[in-house]
Amino acid sequence: MIFLALCLWPGAAKAITVSPLIIDYSVSPGESTTSAISLFNEGDAAINVSVSLETFRPQGTTGEAQIVPAAENNQAINWLKVPAGNMLIKSKEQVKFPITLSIPASAEPGGYYLAIMSEAKAAGSRPDQLSLMSRVGTLVFLNVKGEIKEDLQIDKFSLSAGKLLPSAYRSFNLLLTNQGNVHAQPQGFIIIRNWLGQTVMVLPVNQEAGRILPRSSRSWQISWPLKQNWSKKWWQGLGREWDNFYCGPYRAVAEISYGQTQKKQLSRTLDFWLWPVRTIVLIVLIIVIVILGKIFLFKRR
């Protein structure tokens, strides 16, 4: 099994690099389209590369994809054609190979998810030799147009440390579930307002443009502000507490939009309290110093 990120950046394996890492198709039944994939041999020796088709599914809720063999009843694996046999790629050489997607007229609308896997072996190795050097893949997100179902829900919107927090650290947990039949790519913000109704912070959601496959969930942990070293940032945090007066009841609203054919909106509200811990500690220290000073002066009389 191989795990890949559902939101990927161009990258390299030890011996071979593939580009692009993601291909998006939105095709009507009965239509065909072609694309190309590039392979670059980073190594110092020639390699043989074979291309195969598999599928992928979500692994957990953090945005990883698990590469798995296609099920026998998976018809989509037959819609995509890749080169058969081996390709010889010399050292530091880049080659491109075509892929053709043909959607039958009878295809059901919805999302289909394939993985084009490129496996490199040392040139000249025998089939019975264990000479696998690297295996890389391109994820194919296929949307067959038609009566698709787009249904995204907010399953969880909470604070990682309860609703009564010190003002030095806050972290929101957001869990979205896709109950549709095509992948979703949500975007949005968490808008935070104080007890006066003033907006004090707007935090982006899914900046990495991650996708949620059908019948799966994806989670985000969004911090406000970023984690800081308590001792080194203590006085800066105290100044921020005084400047913004982070104290009292607050409200966070998660505003999420999604949809390929029609934009839809989701919203969830969360109420919580913040306490200016640094300010409280400073006030307590001042009170203790004043009391101790009065006791010292009283004993000297």
TAMO-V390278 format. One record per residue. RES is the residue in one small letter. OMEGA is omega in whole degrees, 0 to 359 (999 if undefined). D_LAST is the distance of its C-alpha to the last C-alpha in Angstrom with 1 decimal. Layout:
BEGIN
RES:OMEGA:D_LAST
RES:OMEGA:D_LAST
END
This chain:
BEGIN
m:181:81.1
i:179:79.5
f:177:76.4
l:177:76.1
a:176:73.6
l:171:74.9
c:191:73.4
l:174:74.6
w:179:74.6
p:183:77.4
g:186:76.8
a:167:78.7
a:186:79.6
k:187:80.2
a:187:83.9
i:178:84.6
t:179:83.1
v:178:84.2
s:359:83.9
p:176:83.3
l:179:81.0
i:172:81.5
i:177:84.6
d:174:84.5
y:170:87.8
s:192:88.5
v:177:92.2
s:175:94.6
p:180:97.0
g:182:100.1
e:177:98.5
s:177:98.2
t:180:96.0
t:176:95.5
s:178:92.6
a:177:92.0
i:180:89.5
s:175:88.8
l:179:88.3
f:179:87.2
n:181:87.7
e:187:84.7
g:181:86.0
d:180:88.3
a:179:91.2
a:180:93.4
i:171:92.6
n:183:94.5
v:174:92.8
s:184:93.9
v:179:92.7
s:181:92.3
l:174:91.1
e:177:88.5
t:175:86.1
f:180:82.3
r:181:79.9
p:177:76.1
q:183:74.0
g:183:70.7
t:185:68.9
t:176:67.6
g:177:70.8
e:178:72.8
a:178:76.6
q:179:78.5
i:183:82.0
v:175:84.5
p:180:88.3
a:176:90.0
a:183:91.1
e:182:94.8
n:179:94.7
n:183:92.7
q:184:95.4
a:181:93.1
i:180:93.5
n:182:97.1
w:185:96.4
l:180:94.9
k:178:97.2
v:182:96.0
p:175:98.1
a:178:99.7
g:183:99.9
n:173:98.0
m:177:97.0
l:180:96.9
i:181:94.0
k:179:94.0
s:178:90.9
k:181:88.8
e:176:91.3
q:178:90.5
v:176:93.0
k:174:93.1
f:183:94.8
p:170:95.7
i:182:94.8
t:179:96.7
l:179:95.4
s:182:98.1
i:177:97.1
p:181:99.9
a:182:100.8
s:183:99.9
a:178:96.3
e:178:93.7
p:179:91.0
g:183:87.5
g:177:85.6
y:192:86.9
y:184:85.0
l:178:86.8
a:176:85.8
i:186:88.1
m:178:87.4
s:184:88.5
e:184:88.9
a:174:89.4
k:179:91.1
a:180:92.3
a:179:95.7
g:180:98.5
s:179:96.8
r:180:98.9
p:183:98.2
d:180:97.4
q:176:94.8
l:186:91.1
s:180:90.4
l:181:88.1
m:179:86.0
s:179:84.2
r:182:84.4
v:184:83.2
g:172:83.7
t:179:83.9
l:180:82.8
v:175:85.2
f:184:83.8
l:175:87.0
n:175:87.1
v:186:90.5
k:180:90.7
g:180:91.6
e:179:90.0
i:179:86.8
k:176:83.8
e:186:80.4
d:179:77.7
l:182:74.1
q:173:71.2
i:180:67.5
d:183:66.8
k:172:63.1
f:188:60.3
s:173:56.9
l:185:53.6
s:184:53.2
a:179:49.7
g:186:50.1
k:177:49.2
l:193:45.4
l:166:44.5
p:184:41.8
s:182:42.7
a:186:43.0
y:176:46.3
r:179:49.3
s:181:52.8
f:174:55.7
n:181:58.6
l:179:62.0
l:178:65.2
l:180:68.6
t:180:71.8
n:179:75.3
q:179:77.8
g:180:80.5
n:176:83.4
v:184:82.5
h:179:79.4
a:178:76.6
q:187:74.5
p:173:71.6
q:178:69.4
g:184:66.4
f:166:62.7
i:183:59.5
i:185:58.0
i:180:54.3
r:178:52.9
n:185:49.4
w:175:48.7
l:182:49.7
g:180:53.1
q:177:52.6
t:183:54.2
v:181:51.6
m:173:53.9
v:183:57.5
l:180:58.4
p:177:62.0
v:176:63.8
n:175:66.6
q:181:66.5
e:178:68.6
a:178:71.4
g:183:71.7
r:176:74.4
i:181:74.5
l:178:77.8
p:178:79.4
r:177:78.2
s:182:75.0
s:175:71.4
r:184:69.0
s:174:65.2
w:169:62.7
q:188:59.0
i:186:57.5
s:175:54.0
w:345:51.7
p:175:50.3
l:178:51.5
k:181:49.5
q:174:46.7
n:187:44.6
w:185:41.2
s:184:39.1
k:184:41.1
k:187:41.6
w:184:38.1
w:176:37.1
q:178:40.6
g:178:40.5
l:178:37.3
g:180:38.9
r:177:41.9
e:180:40.0
w:181:38.5
d:186:41.8
n:181:43.9
f:178:41.3
y:182:42.8
c:174:41.5
g:182:43.3
p:178:46.9
y:177:49.6
r:175:53.3
a:180:55.6
v:175:59.4
a:179:61.9
e:186:64.9
i:175:67.8
s:180:71.4
y:176:74.4
g:178:78.2
q:182:81.2
t:181:83.6
q:182:81.2
k:178:77.5
k:184:75.5
q:173:71.8
l:180:69.3
s:176:65.8
r:184:63.0
t:179:59.6
l:177:56.3
d:180:53.1
f:180:49.7
w:174:46.0
l:177:43.8
w:179:40.0
p:188:38.1
v:181:36.5
r:179:35.0
t:179:33.4
i:179:32.1
v:181:30.7
l:179:29.0
i:179:27.5
v:179:26.2
l:179:24.7
i:180:22.9
i:180:21.6
v:180:20.4
i:179:18.7
v:181:17.0
i:179:15.8
l:178:14.7
g:178:12.8
k:178:11.0
i:180:10.3
f:179:9.1
l:180:6.7
f:182:5.5
k:182:5.6
r:180:3.8
r:999:0.0
END
